[in-house]
């Protein structure tokens, strides 16, 4: 009985800390880089779809700014 409860607890922790949220990009060259968010017990930050959307918006703005600045980056 106790062994089953311990195994269930380990299985729940394994599931919780192995979930991943992937944010992918498609470039015109066909390359598709991705950022993977994974829960962290130490940092305690929760990354959900809303937080990933905020990150995607910031990255999109940075890429747009870099592309509009030209090859020199200015």
MARDRENSE-204754 format. One line per 8 residues: number of its first residue (from 1); their letters; for each residue x, y, z of C-alpha. Coordinates in Angstrom, 1 decimal. Last residue first. Layout:
REM MARDRENSE-204754
NUM) a) X/Y/Z | ...
END
This chain:
REM MARDRENSE-204754
74) xxxxxxxx) 21.8/50.2/-36.6 | 22.3/46.5/-37.1 | 24.7/46.9/-40.0 | 22.7/44.6/-42.2 | 19.5/46.7/-42.1 | 17.7/48.2/-39.1 | 14.3/46.9/-40.3 | 15.4/43.3/-39.9
66) xxxxxxxx) 16.7/43.9/-36.3 | 13.6/45.7/-35.4 | 11.3/43.0/-36.8 | 13.4/40.3/-35.0 | 13.2/42.2/-31.7 | 9.4/42.8/-32.1 | 8.8/39.1/-32.9 | 10.9/38.1/-29.9
58) xxxxxxxx) 8.8/40.3/-27.6 | 5.6/39.0/-29.0 | 6.8/35.4/-28.7 | 7.7/35.9/-25.0 | 4.3/37.4/-24.2 | 2.7/34.4/-26.0 | 4.8/32.0/-24.0 | 3.5/33.7/-20.8
50) xxxxxxxx) -0.1/33.2/-21.9 | 0.5/29.6/-23.0 | 1.9/28.7/-19.6 | 5.4/29.1/-18.1 | 5.3/28.9/-14.3 | 8.5/30.1/-12.6 | 9.6/28.2/-9.4 | 13.3/28.8/-10.0
42) xxxxxxxx) 14.5/25.7/-8.2 | 11.7/23.3/-9.2 | 11.9/24.3/-12.8 | 9.2/23.7/-15.4 | 10.3/23.4/-19.0 | 10.1/26.0/-21.7 | 11.5/24.9/-25.1 | 12.5/27.5/-27.6
34) xxxxxxxx) 12.4/26.6/-31.3 | 14.3/27.1/-34.5 | 12.7/26.2/-37.8 | 15.0/26.7/-40.8 | 13.1/26.8/-44.1 | 15.0/29.9/-45.4 | 11.8/32.0/-45.0 | 12.1/31.3/-41.2
26) xxxxxxxx) 9.5/29.5/-39.2 | 9.5/29.9/-35.4 | 8.7/27.5/-32.6 | 7.6/27.9/-29.0 | 7.6/24.6/-27.2 | 6.0/24.0/-23.8 | 7.3/21.1/-21.9 | 6.0/18.7/-19.3
18) xxxxxxxx) 8.8/16.7/-17.7 | 8.5/18.3/-14.2 | 4.8/17.6/-13.6 | 4.9/14.1/-15.1 | 7.9/13.0/-13.0 | 6.3/14.5/-9.9 | 3.1/12.6/-10.5 | 4.9/9.4/-11.2
10) xxxxxxxx) 7.0/9.8/-8.0 | 3.9/10.3/-5.9 | 2.2/7.3/-7.5 | 5.2/5.1/-6.8 | 5.2/6.4/-3.1 | 1.5/5.6/-2.8 | 2.0/2.1/-4.3 | 4.9/1.4/-1.9
2) xx) 2.7/2.5/1.0 | 0.0/0.0/0.0
END
